[in-house]
Amino acid sequence: MENTLFIIFDVFNFGLLVFLWWFTIKNYKTLPQTIPIHFDFDGKADGFGSKKYSFLMPVVLTVLYFLFAFIVRSPESANYPVKITAENEDAQFMIMEIFIRWLFTLITLLFLNSQDYMFRYSFDENAKPRVPMVSAIFSVIGSLIILFVFVGIFK
């Protein structure tokens, strides 16, 4: 059962990565030569660059994908907040594998939201992100809190 869950997570995450690449390539030709590449806390662009910067997020996410894939494939290489013993090894490794996959999903959705916002803002300065960045960041922080609760339960 857990292998099926992991396979579904892996396929979904890879699909999101492919979608980000597709979305970027599809919209690249329509972008103006100068696009916003950085935003302040109010959502206003405060840094601009060439439209080639639109490929930065897909490249970074691809690197993260391979990094996370390495960590998931070798769970003993990860850093755990509790001491790993023979009794808790299986539970801790499973918690870590689920969390790493979930964290990658959240990060990918954050990148997709940012890329979409950057593209829409390129044409309309009044555009708003589809998901507020505060919500996205709190989802990552909330996931960390839940992780530490589960790690504490199964230590």
Backbone as JSON, one array per atom type, in Angstrom:
{
  "sequence": "MENTLFIIFDVFNFGLLVFLWWFTIKNYKTLPQTIPIHFDFDGKADGFGSKKYSFLMPVVLTVLYFLFAFIVRSPESANYPVKITAENEDAQFMIMEIFIRWLFTLITLLFLNSQDYMFRYSFDENAKPRVPMVSAIFSVIGSLIILFVFVGIFK",
  "N": [[0.81, -1.2, 0.0], [1.88, 1.3, 0.85], [3.87, 1.61, -1.06], [2.37, 2.04, -3.36], [1.22, 4.5, -2.76], [3.56, 6.06, -2.69], [4.39, 5.83, -5.36], [2.26, 7.09, -6.67], [2.56, 9.7, -5.63], [5.14, 10.28, -6.69], [4.7, 10.18, -9.49], [2.78, 12.19, -9.75], [4.25, 14.44, -8.81], [6.33, 14.52, -10.7], [4.78, 15.0, -12.95], [3.83, 17.58, -12.34], [6.25, 18.97, -12.5], [6.89, 18.63, -15.23], [4.68, 19.97, -16.26], [5.25, 22.61, -15.44], [7.51, 23.16, -17.0], [6.32, 22.91, -19.55], [4.36, 24.95, -19.44], [6.02, 27.2, -19.22], [7.54, 27.12, -21.6], [5.47, 27.25, -23.48], [4.41, 29.83, -23.05], [6.57, 31.48, -23.49], [7.2, 32.78, -25.97], [5.3, 34.79, -26.14], [5.9, 36.58, -24.18], [6.99, 39.84, -23.08], [10.13, 41.56, -23.82], [11.33, 42.4, -21.46], [10.77, 41.3, -18.22], [9.08, 40.99, -15.03], [11.07, 39.93, -12.32], [11.34, 39.82, -9.64], [9.5, 40.41, -6.67], [8.05, 42.7, -4.29], [6.83, 42.75, -0.84], [4.26, 43.66, -1.13], [3.45, 42.72, -3.52], [4.21, 44.03, -5.79], [6.24, 44.52, -8.63], [9.73, 44.73, -8.24], [12.07, 44.2, -9.39], [13.55, 43.62, -12.51], [14.14, 41.76, -15.53], [15.63, 40.05, -18.34], [13.57, 38.13, -20.62], [14.56, 35.61, -20.65], [14.98, 34.84, -18.08], [12.68, 33.58, -17.34], [13.03, 30.89, -17.49], [14.38, 30.2, -15.24], [12.99, 29.29, -12.89], [11.9, 26.71, -13.72], [14.36, 25.36, -14.14], [15.61, 25.46, -11.6], [13.69, 24.06, -10.12], [13.88, 21.56, -11.35], [16.46, 20.77, -10.59], [16.0, 20.63, -7.82], [14.13, 18.55, -7.85], [15.7, 16.3, -8.56], [17.47, 16.32, -6.4], [15.7, 15.88, -4.23], [14.77, 13.37, -5.04], [17.09, 11.87, -4.71], [17.42, 12.03, -1.92], [15.1, 10.73, -1.04], [15.51, 8.19, -2.03], [17.65, 7.31, -0.58], [17.19, 7.11, 2.45], [18.66, 7.08, 4.8], [20.52, 9.06, 4.56], [19.38, 11.44, 5.2], [18.72, 14.14, 7.54], [17.58, 13.73, 10.77], [15.24, 14.72, 13.31], [15.2, 13.19, 15.58], [16.89, 10.53, 17.31], [17.82, 7.79, 15.35], [16.83, 4.53, 15.75], [16.79, 0.92, 15.91], [14.19, 0.23, 16.5], [12.59, 2.44, 15.76], [13.25, 2.98, 13.17], [11.91, 2.14, 10.71], [9.42, 3.5, 10.86], [10.28, 6.21, 11.04], [11.7, 6.51, 8.63], [9.62, 6.14, 6.8], [7.93, 8.31, 7.45], [9.65, 10.4, 6.75], [9.96, 9.92, 3.99], [7.36, 10.33, 3.01], [6.98, 12.99, 3.81], [9.02, 14.39, 2.4], [8.22, 14.03, -0.23], [5.72, 15.33, -0.1], [6.56, 17.91, 0.59], [7.98, 18.61, -1.72], [5.84, 18.7, -3.49], [4.41, 20.93, -2.47], [6.36, 22.96, -2.82], [6.62, 22.9, -5.59], [4.04, 23.71, -6.37], [4.14, 26.28, -5.33], [6.16, 27.39, -6.95], [4.87, 27.16, -9.45], [2.69, 28.89, -9.06], [4.08, 31.3, -8.68], [5.38, 31.56, -11.15], [3.2, 31.75, -12.9], [2.07, 34.13, -11.92], [4.17, 35.91, -12.45], [4.2, 35.86, -15.25], [1.6, 36.8, -15.87], [1.69, 39.31, -14.64], [3.53, 40.54, -16.27], [2.06, 41.49, -18.38], [-0.02, 42.87, -17.22], [-0.06, 45.15, -14.77], [-1.77, 45.23, -12.63], [-2.41, 42.7, -11.96], [-3.01, 39.95, -9.78], [-1.6, 37.45, -7.6], [-2.7, 34.05, -8.0], [-2.85, 32.42, -5.78], [-2.3, 33.74, -2.67], [0.99, 34.62, -1.59], [1.56, 34.5, 1.11], [-0.2, 32.57, 2.08], [0.79, 30.33, 0.77], [3.35, 30.11, 1.88], [2.71, 29.74, 4.58], [1.52, 27.24, 4.36], [3.69, 25.57, 3.93], [5.09, 25.97, 6.35], [3.15, 25.08, 8.17], [3.07, 22.39, 7.41], [5.59, 21.58, 8.26], [5.26, 21.77, 11.03], [3.32, 19.77, 11.47], [4.85, 17.59, 10.63], [6.86, 17.49, 12.66], [5.26, 16.85, 14.84], [4.36, 14.24, 14.16], [6.84, 12.93, 14.0], [7.64, 13.14, 16.64], [5.67, 11.57, 17.88], [6.25, 8.99, 16.95], [8.8, 8.45, 17.87]],
  "CA": [[0.0, 0.0, 0.0], [2.7, 2.5, 0.92], [4.57, 1.75, -2.33], [1.41, 2.63, -4.29], [1.15, 5.91, -2.4], [4.8, 6.69, -3.13], [4.38, 5.89, -6.83], [1.31, 8.15, -7.04], [3.24, 10.96, -5.32], [6.24, 10.49, -7.63], [4.14, 10.48, -10.81], [2.15, 13.51, -9.64], [5.3, 15.46, -8.73], [7.0, 14.6, -12.01], [3.82, 15.65, -13.83], [3.86, 19.02, -12.05], [7.51, 19.5, -13.05], [6.71, 18.69, -16.68], [3.71, 21.03, -16.52], [5.94, 23.9, -15.3], [8.31, 23.34, -18.22], [5.4, 23.13, -20.66], [3.77, 26.27, -19.23], [7.04, 28.2, -19.5], [7.85, 27.09, -23.04], [4.26, 27.68, -24.2], [4.21, 31.27, -22.91], [7.81, 32.22, -23.68], [7.18, 33.65, -27.16], [4.39, 35.93, -25.97], [6.41, 37.48, -23.13], [7.78, 41.0, -23.52], [11.57, 41.37, -23.65], [11.66, 42.63, -20.04], [9.72, 40.75, -17.36], [9.39, 41.12, -13.59], [11.7, 38.72, -11.78], [11.3, 39.88, -8.18], [8.36, 41.17, -6.18], [8.12, 43.08, -2.89], [5.78, 42.14, -0.02], [2.95, 44.11, -1.59], [3.16, 42.09, -4.8], [4.63, 44.9, -6.89], [7.56, 44.15, -9.17], [10.81, 45.65, -7.91], [13.25, 43.75, -10.12], [13.19, 43.23, -13.87], [15.22, 41.14, -16.27], [15.32, 39.51, -19.66], [12.59, 37.06, -20.57], [15.28, 34.34, -20.45], [14.84, 34.49, -16.66], [11.49, 32.76, -17.14], [13.46, 29.49, -17.38], [15.07, 29.99, -13.97], [12.19, 28.44, -11.99], [11.92, 25.3, -14.13], [15.69, 24.79, -13.94], [15.8, 25.27, -10.16], [12.8, 22.98, -9.69], [14.44, 20.3, -11.85], [17.56, 20.44, -9.68], [15.37, 20.2, -6.56], [13.52, 17.24, -8.08], [16.74, 15.27, -8.47], [17.96, 16.32, -5.03], [14.7, 15.2, -3.41], [14.76, 11.97, -5.44], [18.24, 11.23, -4.06], [17.14, 11.92, -0.48], [14.07, 9.71, -0.83], [16.06, 6.86, -2.35], [18.6, 6.93, 0.47], [16.66, 7.8, 3.64], [19.65, 7.19, 5.87], [21.34, 10.25, 4.35], [18.66, 12.63, 5.67], [18.94, 14.57, 8.91], [16.35, 13.5, 11.52], [15.21, 15.44, 14.59], [15.31, 12.22, 16.66], [17.9, 9.49, 17.07], [17.27, 6.63, 14.64], [17.14, 3.26, 16.38], [16.21, -0.23, 15.2], [12.75, 0.2, 16.75], [11.86, 3.52, 15.1], [13.81, 3.21, 11.84], [10.91, 2.01, 9.64], [8.44, 4.59, 10.97], [10.93, 7.48, 10.73], [11.99, 6.54, 7.2], [8.37, 6.33, 6.08], [7.51, 9.69, 7.68], [10.53, 11.25, 5.95], [9.67, 9.74, 2.56], [6.09, 11.01, 2.73], [7.15, 14.44, 3.96], [9.84, 14.92, 1.3], [7.36, 14.08, -1.42], [4.72, 16.37, 0.14], [7.26, 19.19, 0.53], [8.25, 18.9, -3.13], [4.56, 19.11, -4.08], [4.15, 22.31, -2.06], [7.33, 23.84, -3.47], [6.26, 22.96, -7.01], [2.86, 24.56, -6.49], [4.62, 27.64, -5.08], [6.85, 27.81, -8.17], [3.86, 27.34, -10.5], [1.96, 30.11, -8.74], [4.99, 32.42, -8.93], [5.61, 31.66, -12.59], [1.95, 32.25, -13.46], [1.96, 35.53, -11.52], [5.19, 36.66, -13.17], [3.77, 35.99, -16.64], [0.42, 37.66, -15.95], [2.12, 40.66, -14.27], [4.25, 41.08, -17.43], [1.09, 42.14, -19.27], [-0.98, 43.66, -16.45], [0.51, 45.48, -13.47], [-2.8, 45.08, -11.6], [-2.65, 41.27, -11.74], [-2.76, 39.44, -8.43], [-1.31, 36.01, -7.63], [-3.89, 33.22, -7.82], [-2.78, 32.04, -4.36], [-1.4, 34.69, -1.99], [2.25, 34.02, -1.16], [1.49, 34.25, 2.55], [-0.87, 31.27, 2.23], [1.71, 29.29, 0.32], [4.44, 29.97, 2.86], [2.13, 29.13, 5.78], [1.28, 25.81, 4.12], [4.97, 24.9, 4.15], [5.36, 26.02, 7.79], [2.18, 24.16, 8.79], [3.51, 21.02, 7.14], [6.71, 21.3, 9.15], [4.72, 21.54, 12.38], [2.72, 18.43, 11.45], [5.97, 16.64, 10.57], [7.49, 17.34, 13.97], [4.31, 16.14, 15.71], [4.43, 12.82, 13.83], [8.17, 12.42, 14.39], [7.61, 13.01, 18.1], [4.8, 10.44, 18.24], [6.86, 7.72, 16.6], [10.22, 8.37, 18.2]],
  "C": [[0.86, 1.27, 0.0], [3.47, 2.71, -0.38], [3.66, 2.38, -3.38], [1.29, 4.13, -4.02], [2.39, 6.65, -2.88], [4.85, 6.84, -4.65], [3.43, 7.0, -7.3], [1.93, 9.52, -6.8], [4.31, 11.27, -6.37], [5.73, 10.86, -9.02], [3.52, 11.88, -10.81], [3.21, 14.62, -9.62], [6.05, 15.62, -10.05], [6.08, 15.3, -13.01], [3.77, 17.15, -13.6], [5.13, 19.67, -12.61], [7.4, 19.64, -14.57], [5.74, 19.82, -17.05], [4.37, 22.4, -16.42], [6.79, 24.18, -16.53], [7.41, 23.66, -19.41], [4.82, 24.54, -20.6], [4.77, 27.37, -19.61], [7.34, 28.27, -20.99], [6.67, 27.62, -23.86], [4.11, 29.2, -24.18], [5.44, 32.11, -23.23], [7.74, 33.21, -24.84], [6.31, 34.89, -26.98], [4.88, 36.93, -24.93], [7.1, 38.69, -23.74], [9.27, 40.75, -23.24], [12.02, 41.55, -22.2], [10.47, 42.16, -19.21], [10.08, 40.98, -15.9], [10.0, 39.81, -13.09], [11.74, 38.71, -10.25], [10.16, 40.8, -7.77], [8.57, 41.52, -4.71], [6.96, 42.43, -2.13], [4.38, 42.55, -0.43], [2.56, 43.49, -2.93], [3.51, 42.94, -6.0], [6.04, 44.49, -7.33], [8.59, 45.19, -8.77], [12.13, 45.2, -8.52], [12.82, 43.24, -11.48], [14.4, 42.61, -14.55], [14.73, 40.66, -17.63], [14.31, 38.37, -19.54], [13.24, 35.69, -20.46], [15.19, 33.88, -18.99], [13.6, 33.64, -16.39], [11.85, 31.28, -17.01], [14.16, 29.19, -16.06], [14.28, 29.06, -13.04], [12.13, 26.99, -12.44], [13.28, 24.63, -13.91], [15.93, 24.5, -12.46], [14.93, 24.12, -9.66], [13.29, 21.62, -10.18], [15.6, 19.84, -10.98], [17.01, 19.94, -8.34], [14.74, 18.82, -6.7], [14.55, 16.12, -7.94], [17.34, 15.2, -7.07], [16.99, 15.58, -4.11], [14.62, 13.72, -3.75], [15.93, 11.22, -4.8], [17.96, 11.02, -2.58], [16.13, 10.82, -0.2], [14.61, 8.31, -1.08], [17.08, 6.38, -1.33], [18.21, 7.63, 1.76], [17.67, 7.93, 4.77], [20.53, 8.42, 5.73], [20.67, 11.53, 4.86], [18.99, 12.92, 7.13], [17.6, 14.46, 9.67], [16.39, 14.24, 12.86], [15.25, 14.51, 15.8], [16.39, 11.22, 16.31], [17.23, 8.28, 16.43], [17.78, 5.37, 15.33], [16.49, 2.15, 15.56], [14.69, -0.25, 15.36], [11.99, 1.27, 15.95], [12.3, 3.75, 13.65], [12.74, 3.17, 10.73], [9.91, 3.16, 9.67], [9.06, 5.92, 10.58], [11.24, 7.6, 9.24], [10.72, 6.77, 6.4], [7.85, 7.77, 6.23], [8.34, 10.63, 6.8], [10.2, 11.13, 4.47], [8.36, 10.43, 2.17], [6.29, 12.52, 2.78], [7.96, 15.04, 2.82], [9.01, 15.04, 0.04], [6.31, 15.19, -1.28], [5.37, 17.75, 0.02], [7.57, 19.57, -0.91], [6.96, 19.33, -3.83], [4.25, 20.56, -3.74], [5.09, 23.3, -2.75], [7.01, 23.99, -4.95], [5.05, 23.85, -7.23], [3.21, 26.03, -6.24], [5.32, 28.2, -6.32], [5.85, 28.05, -9.31], [3.08, 28.63, -10.29], [2.82, 31.34, -9.05], [5.21, 32.64, -10.42], [4.37, 32.24, -13.29], [1.8, 33.75, -13.16], [2.95, 36.4, -12.3], [4.75, 36.88, -14.62], [2.57, 36.93, -16.76], [0.78, 39.11, -15.62], [2.88, 41.33, -15.43], [3.33, 41.87, -18.35], [0.14, 43.08, -18.53], [-0.44, 43.91, -15.05], [-0.5, 45.35, -12.33], [-3.12, 43.61, -11.32], [-2.3, 40.9, -10.31], [-2.41, 37.96, -8.54], [-2.59, 35.21, -7.38], [-3.99, 32.73, -6.38], [-1.84, 33.03, -3.69], [-0.15, 33.98, -1.45], [2.26, 33.7, 0.33], [0.84, 32.88, 2.81], [0.06, 30.14, 1.85], [2.82, 29.05, 1.35], [3.91, 29.34, 4.15], [1.82, 27.65, 5.58], [2.56, 25.01, 4.32], [5.28, 24.86, 5.65], [4.41, 25.08, 8.54], [2.56, 22.71, 8.58], [4.7, 20.63, 8.02], [6.24, 21.02, 10.57], [4.11, 20.14, 12.46], [3.8, 17.36, 11.41], [6.57, 16.41, 11.95], [6.57, 16.65, 14.97], [4.39, 14.64, 15.45], [5.77, 12.19, 14.21], [8.21, 12.21, 15.89], [6.77, 11.83, 18.55], [5.5, 9.11, 18.02], [8.34, 7.64, 16.92], [10.48, 7.21, 19.12]]
}
